[in-house]
């Protein structure tokens, strides 16, 4: 009997071993390692916690339309004109404002005339050469900027210092060049684009207020 029990036990052991061997390849063993838990950035949106990801940059390019090309060319032309002429307008404005200040209490016509002539020579000496190289378009922008710096249009300035006849003569000449000495300046309206560029120029070159 003990031998028989031992034999039965051995047979059961062999049977279990065979079953184990036959099913070994079908058993999935859980693997553990450093990648089991991955730490990622997160963001809380409306009470929900979700993974935060940074998307890869995507470059988008397209051809400009004809209208966009024309608008860009127009803007570039204006920007160049302001960059060229604003320093002259700034300087001329400073001189003219200084003349007005000096003549505030001068009522004698001869003294006023002599003083204006002396400052006129100063302006001619400083600006004759560079201003003669300006285009008609740049000249129009310059008149706008002088108005900005002085608060008066060029016709009013010429009339004040050179007389009404001279002012009308210059206005006539300006008309033939499709220009106007009486151009106004509206920083919040028609001249908003010029004003934007002026602010850019002043910031870049450190002009005072």
C-alpha positions in Angstrom: 0.0 0.0 0.0 2.7 2.6 0.8 4.3 1.8 -2.6 1.0 2.3 -4.4 0.3 5.6 -2.6 3.8 6.8 -3.6 3.2 5.7 -7.1 0.0 7.6 -7.3 1.5 10.7 -5.8 4.4 10.5 -8.4 1.9 10.2 -11.3 -0.1 13.2 -10.1 3.2 15.2 -9.8 4.2 14.2 -13.4 0.7 15.1 -14.7 0.9 18.5 -13.1 4.4 19.1 -14.4 3.3 18.2 -17.9 0.3 20.5 -17.7 2.6 23.3 -16.5 5.0 22.8 -19.3 2.3 22.8 -21.9 0.7 26.0 -20.7 3.9 27.9 -19.9 4.0 29.8 -23.2 0.5 31.1 -22.6 1.2 32.7 -19.3 1.8 36.5 -19.2 4.0 37.6 -16.4 3.6 41.2 -15.3 6.8 43.2 -15.9 7.8 46.1 -13.7 10.5 48.7 -14.3 11.4 52.4 -14.4 8.9 53.2 -17.1 5.8 51.8 -15.3 5.0 55.4 -14.1 5.8 58.3 -16.5 5.8 61.8 -15.1 4.3 64.3 -17.5 3.4 68.0 -17.3 -0.2 68.7 -16.5 -2.8 71.5 -16.5 -6.0 71.9 -14.7 -8.8 73.1 -17.0 -12.3 73.6 -15.7 -11.6 71.3 -12.8 -10.2 68.5 -14.9 -6.5 67.5 -14.8 -5.1 66.6 -18.1 -1.7 66.1 -19.7 -0.1 69.3 -21.1 1.8 69.0 -24.3 3.9 71.4 -26.3 3.1 71.0 -30.0 5.8 71.2 -32.6 6.1 74.6 -34.4 4.4 74.7 -37.8 5.4 77.2 -40.4 2.7 78.5 -42.7 3.6 80.5 -45.8 1.5 81.8 -48.7 1.9 84.0 -51.7 0.7 87.6 -51.2 -2.2 88.8 -53.3 -1.8 91.7 -55.7 -3.7 93.9 -53.3 -1.4 92.9 -50.4 1.7 93.5 -52.5 0.5 97.0 -53.5 -0.4 97.8 -49.8 3.0 96.7 -48.6 4.8 98.8 -51.3 2.7 101.8 -50.3 3.5 101.3 -46.6 7.3 100.9 -47.4 7.3 104.0 -49.5 5.7 106.1 -46.7 7.9 104.6 -44.0 11.1 105.4 -46.0 9.8 109.0 -46.6 9.2 109.5 -42.9 12.6 108.2 -41.9 14.2 110.5 -44.4 12.3 113.7 -43.7 11.4 113.5 -40.0 14.9 114.7 -38.8 14.5 117.8 -41.0 11.0 118.5 -39.8 12.1 118.0 -36.2 15.0 120.5 -36.6 12.9 123.0 -38.6 10.2 122.8 -36.1 12.6 123.5 -33.3 14.0 126.6 -35.1 10.5 127.9 -36.0 9.2 127.4 -32.5 12.3 129.2 -31.2 11.7 132.1 -33.6 8.1 132.4 -32.4 9.2 132.5 -28.8 11.9 135.1 -29.5 9.4 137.4 -31.4 6.6 137.1 -28.9 7.2 140.6 -27.5 8.9 142.2 -30.5 6.5 144.6 -32.2 8.9 146.6 -34.3 8.6 145.4 -37.9 12.2 146.1 -38.8 13.5 144.2 -35.8 11.3 141.3 -36.6 12.3 141.3 -40.2 16.0 141.4 -39.4 15.7 138.6 -36.9 13.7 136.4 -39.3 16.3 137.0 -42.0 19.1 135.9 -39.7 17.4 132.7 -38.8 16.4 132.2 -42.5 20.0 132.1 -43.4 20.6 129.5 -40.7 17.9 127.3 -42.2 19.1 127.7 -45.7 22.6 126.9 -44.8 21.6 123.7 -43.0 18.8 122.5 -45.3 19.2 123.8 -48.8 21.4 120.9 -50.1 19.6 117.9 -48.5 16.1 119.3 -49.2 16.8 119.8 -52.9 17.4 116.0 -53.1 14.0 115.1 -51.8 11.4 113.7 -54.2 8.0 115.4 -54.6 6.4 112.6 -52.5 9.0 113.1 -49.7 8.4 116.9 -49.9 4.7 116.3 -49.2 5.5 114.1 -46.2 7.9 116.8 -45.0 5.2 119.4 -45.1 2.9 117.1 -43.1 5.6 116.6 -40.5 6.4 120.3 -40.2 2.8 120.9 -39.4 3.0 118.2 -36.8 6.0 119.8 -35.2 4.8 123.4 -35.3 1.1 123.2 -35.2 0.9 125.3 -38.4 0.8 124.4 -42.1 3.6 125.6 -44.4 1.4 128.2 -46.0 0.7 129.9 -42.6 4.4 129.7 -41.8 5.5 131.4 -45.0 2.7 134.0 -44.8 3.8 134.8 -41.2 7.5 135.2 -42.1 7.5 136.2 -45.7 4.1 137.8 -46.3 0.9 136.9 -48.0 2.1 137.5 -51.6 5.1 135.1 -51.2 2.9 132.5 -49.5 0.5 132.6 -52.4 3.3 132.3 -54.9 4.7 129.2 -53.1 1.2 127.8 -53.0 0.8 128.2 -56.7 4.1 126.5 -57.4 3.1 123.7 -55.0 -0.1 123.2 -57.0 1.8 122.5 -60.2 3.6 119.7 -58.3 0.3 118.2 -57.2 1.0 119.4 -53.6 -0.5 121.8 -51.2 1.2 124.0 -48.6 -2.0 124.1 -46.6 -1.9 120.4 -45.8 -3.3 119.7 -42.3 -2.1 116.9 -40.0 -4.5 114.6 -38.2 -2.7 112.0 -36.2 -5.9 110.1 -35.3 -7.4 110.3 -38.8 -5.9 110.5 -42.3 -2.3 110.7 -41.0 -2.5 107.8 -38.5 -0.1 105.8 -40.6 2.5 108.6 -40.6 2.0 109.1 -36.8 2.7 105.4 -36.2 5.9 105.6 -38.2 6.9 108.8 -36.4 6.5 107.1 -33.0 8.8 104.3 -34.3 11.4 106.8 -35.5 11.4 108.7 -32.2 11.7 105.5 -30.2 14.6 104.2 -32.4 16.6 107.5 -32.4 15.8 108.6 -28.9 14.1 111.9 -29.8 12.7 113.8 -26.8 9.1 114.8 -26.4 
